[in-house]
Amino acid sequence: MPEIGRATRRPLVAANWKMNRGAPQEARELAAAVRRELELRGLDPGRAGRPEVVLCPPFTGLAAAGEALARSGLALGAQDVDPRPAGAFTGAISAGMLRGAGADWVIVGHSERRLIYGEDDATVQRKLAVALEAGLRPILCVGETAEERDAGRTEAVVARQLAAALAGLGAGALERVVVAYEPVWAIGTGRAAQPADAGEVAARIRQLAARWLGAEEEASQLRVLYGGSVKAANAAGFLGHPEIDGALVGGASLEAAEFAAIVAAAAARGG
Ligand code: PEP
């Protein structure tokens, strides 16, 4: 990878609130608290040189969180999107609806969607495509289970998920997609990966994207996050790694000061 890559990849920290703070009032309060903490630390993402920050509440909290983030530089994301644009799909939310609710980002292929809701690689690919078509920026999650890791299949699994998701995209899409490497065994368990191991997978993700899309320069700019039990106490280890461009944070994103400390670790990394 050209050396220029890391220096020009802006760090990004995304909060996945999951099904925890989604009622309008609680989403508004948490978003406002995160905004306040970041402003207090001089980390508001509107400022040049600061990490990008994306908050992903449940659908029902998008509009209220968006109001709390107005003119702040913090961005809003959704946690999922339906792969179809519109129609008789009870309970589903389209990419266009997310745009209308103020989302600029969307998480796609989270392991909880893959494992609990049975989403396969083809579904994740369609979600990524509709998100891009609607002007959303996808955070594509990939990662192996504990069994796959124990069987030495981490790279094969990540490569398969990545290949499927990127199928049909051109090199230009890499500018709009962010990949989150999230080993399933590290999510919500308090058992984070080793930064060196996560960094190795992140580097491999960039190499594979470069090879498949014939786009070495674009892939050198592809941001790869780590996710899985990141908290203030261990964030610097991940965010200081040259191959890791930020974090996707679940549990620790529900506490504004803790989350802001993770953003501070990303700011210290530079970019
Ligand atoms: C996640 O769900 O994407 C995640 C990383 O969760 P946690 O930080 O709680 O492990």
Residues whose N, C-alpha, C, O or C-beta is under 5 A from the ligand:
A	BS01	PEP	N16 A186 I187 G188 T189 G227 G228 S229 V230 L248 V249 G250 G251 A252
